[in-house]
């Protein structure tokens, strides 16, 4: 069994709305989870996507941002 199994993913066009779109996707994917887990995940995904857009130069093959949410051993909320 793999250590991490992908649960959900979305490929978003790179732009100023991408962090918001990533948050919306993760919020939907975690709708039934504990509010603290959801809140932390939304903050993390927003920061990561924003940093990727801000610090990775645009160019060929860089028009899209892929967001994946996975789970596996050690990822469980207790």
C-alpha positions in Angstrom: 0.0 0.0 0.0 1.4 3.5 -0.9 2.3 5.9 1.9 0.1 8.6 0.3 -2.9 8.1 -1.9 -4.2 11.1 -3.9 -7.7 12.0 -2.9 -8.6 15.0 -5.1 -6.9 17.2 -7.7 -7.5 20.3 -9.8 -5.6 22.0 -12.5 -6.1 25.7 -12.5 -5.1 28.4 -15.0 -2.3 30.5 -13.5 -3.5 34.0 -12.7 -4.5 36.4 -9.9 -7.6 34.4 -9.0 -5.8 31.0 -8.8 -5.1 31.1 -5.0 -8.9 31.8 -4.4 -9.8 29.0 -6.8 -7.5 26.6 -5.1 -9.1 27.5 -1.7 -12.5 26.9 -3.1 -11.6 23.5 -4.4 -10.0 22.4 -1.1 -12.9 23.8 0.8 -15.3 21.7 -1.3 -13.1 18.6 -0.9 -12.9 19.0 2.9 -16.5 20.0 3.4 -17.2 17.1 5.8 -13.9 17.4 7.8 -13.2 19.0 11.1 -13.3 22.8 10.8 -9.8 23.2 12.1 -8.4 20.8 9.5 -10.3 22.7 6.8 -9.2 26.1 8.1 -5.5 25.0 8.2 -5.6 23.4 4.8 -7.2 26.5 3.2 -4.5 28.7 4.7 -1.7 26.4 3.5 -3.0 25.9 0.0 -3.6 29.7 -0.4 0.0 30.5 0.7 1.6 27.7 -1.5 -0.3 28.6 -4.6 0.3 32.3 -4.1 4.0 31.7 -3.6 4.2 29.5 -6.7 2.6 32.2 -8.8 4.7 35.0 -7.3 8.1 33.2 -7.3 8.0 30.9 -10.3 8.5 32.9 -13.5 5.7 32.6 -16.1 6.6 31.0 -19.4 6.1 27.9 -21.6 4.6 25.0 -19.7 3.9 27.3 -16.7 0.3 28.5 -17.5 -1.3 26.0 -15.1 -1.1 25.2 -11.4 -2.0 21.7 -10.2 -3.4 21.4 -6.7 -3.6 17.9 -5.1 -4.9 16.9 -1.8 -3.8 13.5 -0.5 -4.0 11.3 2.5 -2.1 8.4 3.9 -0.3 7.1 7.0 0.4 10.0 9.4 -2.0 12.3 7.7 -5.1 11.4 9.9 -6.8 14.0 12.1 -6.8 12.8 15.7 
